[in-house]
Amino acid sequence: MQAVHLTTPFSDAAIQRLRAGDWVSLSGVVYTGRDAAHKRMTELLDGGKPLPFDPRGQAIYYTGPCPAPPGRAVGSAGPTTSLRMDAYAPRLMREGLRVMIGKGERSEAVVRAIRQYAGIYLSAVGGTGALTALRVEQAEVVAFDDLGPEAIYRLTVRELPLMVAIDCKGESIWTTRRSR
Amino acid sequence: MPRLIDAALITETVAELCVTANLCVSPDIRAALDGARSCESSPLARTVLDMLLENADIAERERLPVCQDTGMAVVFVSVGSDVHVEGDMTQAINEGVRRGYRDGYCRGSVVGDPIRRVNTGDNTPAVIHYDFEPGGHLTITVAPKGFGSENMSAVRMLNPSDGLSGAEDFVVETVRAAGANPCPPVIVGVGIGGTMDKAALLAKQALLRETGGAHPDSFWAEAEARLLARINALGIGPAGFGGETTALGVHILTYPTHIAGLPVAVNIGCHATRRRTAVL
């Protein structure tokens, strides 16, 4: 597989070069967040409080990892279904979030937000949690420790294999397939 | 004389089954993925299938769960008529889930209340289905069920006039609507007949059947083959990136139903559909 190497922090130019259907090999820092963490982040924003991390130019990975066995940063850590975060994603993009990583299709509202803020949605291969675990070098809890696997972790990843599912122009691997 | 089985043995067995089910892809699923890999004409789909096979290898070799969603533990227990269990069987099963998920570094994915949502921390309670069988054995199947695929499942109360074609259309529409979410290639469990709850249970039990074999009734074997062909023509493909392999198998279970009804349930299982059985 031919993959474009992408390293965090992301430059606008690096994101805008990518097109739906490209493979990406991502290295650097991503923040985990799924259902419960998104709800709490939205509540923080509603209350005028800062997020637990500065989202500007950052990536959120929709995952809740398994506990780390001895000698590993995390356990199995594949993507969860992104559509459950659709209600929250445009709000986080407004705060500067640029990259979302998950699996499955997104709502029209998320596609519009991706276009508006020139962000990108990357799909991991669902069900490859063990493969991903080997590519996570460090993990630390950033916030919401009480949520257990749903806490926000700061992961340092090396060469995570991802596909550009929706690019900054709002083109997706699914719309291209349907129009064929 | 009843055969006595200590509840502690049930705990130990359930714990082992939880670990094995979550860390080792079943041989039949593995064979189905290998088969799909050799039949796929899309290079992209082949790449994804290679990743799934590599993931299965890594999980087994490195002792990691195949998927981080180690599921809700669904446990099927069949108690022989000559068996007497010493102790509380439900408690013993939940203790087995607790230990297995801890020892296998599996994720606790259960919240204690569906609205107030506080994680129970140990993946209990399990969903347990009890049944009975003749003889002196106790059969336990642990089927950890991930919710990427569970959320894409559906039940519909069709009318008898909808017939087989109506039931088949509902199955195909459910898989189409699921798209990439349930981690294709999927196993499609279909329950037809009974009541609403019975159809749903049949669909779940259909996922326990080994993939690759045909239904013993040729009428239903043909329906399964037809459905598999229609589903693989949807083009969703492995990981939803496109391809010919959207499902590895369609398994149908049926039960008598009411003169006014045709309940149909579709329970989707991901490409790692997990189930392990032990006979005590």
HADDOCK unambig.tbl for C-alpha pairs under 7 A between the chains (distance, minus, plus):
assign (segid A and resid 65 and name CA) (segid B and resid 68 and name CA) 5.63 0.50 0.50
assign (segid A and resid 66 and name CA) (segid B and resid 68 and name CA) 5.33 0.50 0.50
assign (segid A and resid 66 and name CA) (segid B and resid 105 and name CA) 6.42 0.50 0.50
assign (segid A and resid 66 and name CA) (segid B and resid 106 and name CA) 5.51 0.50 0.50
assign (segid A and resid 66 and name CA) (segid B and resid 107 and name CA) 4.56 0.50 0.50
assign (segid A and resid 67 and name CA) (segid B and resid 105 and name CA) 5.44 0.50 0.50
assign (segid A and resid 67 and name CA) (segid B and resid 106 and name CA) 6.56 0.50 0.50
assign (segid A and resid 67 and name CA) (segid B and resid 107 and name CA) 6.30 0.50 0.50
assign (segid A and resid 68 and name CA) (segid B and resid 105 and name CA) 6.85 0.50 0.50
assign (segid A and resid 69 and name CA) (segid B and resid 105 and name CA) 6.20 0.50 0.50
assign (segid A and resid 75 and name CA) (segid B and resid 64 and name CA) 6.58 0.50 0.50
assign (segid A and resid 76 and name CA) (segid B and resid 64 and name CA) 6.19 0.50 0.50
assign (segid A and resid 76 and name CA) (segid B and resid 65 and name CA) 5.80 0.50 0.50
assign (segid A and resid 76 and name CA) (segid B and resid 67 and name CA) 5.91 0.50 0.50
assign (segid A and resid 76 and name CA) (segid B and resid 68 and name CA) 4.62 0.50 0.50
assign (segid A and resid 77 and name CA) (segid B and resid 68 and name CA) 5.14 0.50 0.50
assign (segid A and resid 78 and name CA) (segid B and resid 67 and name CA) 6.44 0.50 0.50
assign (segid A and resid 78 and name CA) (segid B and resid 68 and name CA) 5.96 0.50 0.50
assign (segid A and resid 80 and name CA) (segid B and resid 148 and name CA) 6.88 0.50 0.50
assign (segid A and resid 81 and name CA) (segid B and resid 148 and name CA) 6.13 0.50 0.50
assign (segid A and resid 81 and name CA) (segid B and resid 181 and name CA) 5.73 0.50 0.50
assign (segid A and resid 103 and name CA) (segid B and resid 180 and name CA) 6.92 0.50 0.50
assign (segid A and resid 103 and name CA) (segid B and resid 181 and name CA) 6.43 0.50 0.50
assign (segid A and resid 104 and name CA) (segid B and resid 180 and name CA) 4.71 0.50 0.50
assign (segid A and resid 104 and name CA) (segid B and resid 181 and name CA) 4.79 0.50 0.50
assign (segid A and resid 125 and name CA) (segid B and resid 239 and name CA) 5.45 0.50 0.50
assign (segid A and resid 126 and name CA) (segid B and resid 183 and name CA) 5.03 0.50 0.50
assign (segid A and resid 126 and name CA) (segid B and resid 239 and name CA) 5.85 0.50 0.50
assign (segid A and resid 127 and name CA) (segid B and resid 67 and name CA) 5.12 0.50 0.50
assign (segid A and resid 127 and name CA) (segid B and resid 183 and name CA) 6.29 0.50 0.50
assign (segid A and resid 128 and name CA) (segid B and resid 52 and name CA) 6.26 0.50 0.50
assign (segid A and resid 128 and name CA) (segid B and resid 55 and name CA) 5.49 0.50 0.50
assign (segid A and resid 128 and name CA) (segid B and resid 66 and name CA) 6.87 0.50 0.50
assign (segid A and resid 128 and name CA) (segid B and resid 67 and name CA) 6.15 0.50 0.50
assign (segid A and resid 129 and name CA) (segid B and resid 66 and name CA) 6.10 0.50 0.50
assign (segid A and resid 129 and name CA) (segid B and resid 67 and name CA) 4.59 0.50 0.50
assign (segid A and resid 129 and name CA) (segid B and resid 68 and name CA) 5.49 0.50 0.50
assign (segid A and resid 130 and name CA) (segid B and resid 55 and name CA) 5.71 0.50 0.50
assign (segid A and resid 130 and name CA) (segid B and resid 58 and name CA) 6.23 0.50 0.50
assign (segid A and resid 130 and name CA) (segid B and resid 59 and name CA) 5.36 0.50 0.50
assign (segid A and resid 130 and name CA) (segid B and resid 64 and name CA) 5.85 0.50 0.50
assign (segid A and resid 130 and name CA) (segid B and resid 65 and name CA) 6.30 0.50 0.50
assign (segid A and resid 130 and name CA) (segid B and resid 66 and name CA) 5.52 0.50 0.50
assign (segid A and resid 130 and name CA) (segid B and resid 67 and name CA) 6.41 0.50 0.50
assign (segid A and resid 131 and name CA) (segid B and resid 55 and name CA) 5.02 0.50 0.50
assign (segid A and resid 131 and name CA) (segid B and resid 58 and name CA) 6.44 0.50 0.50
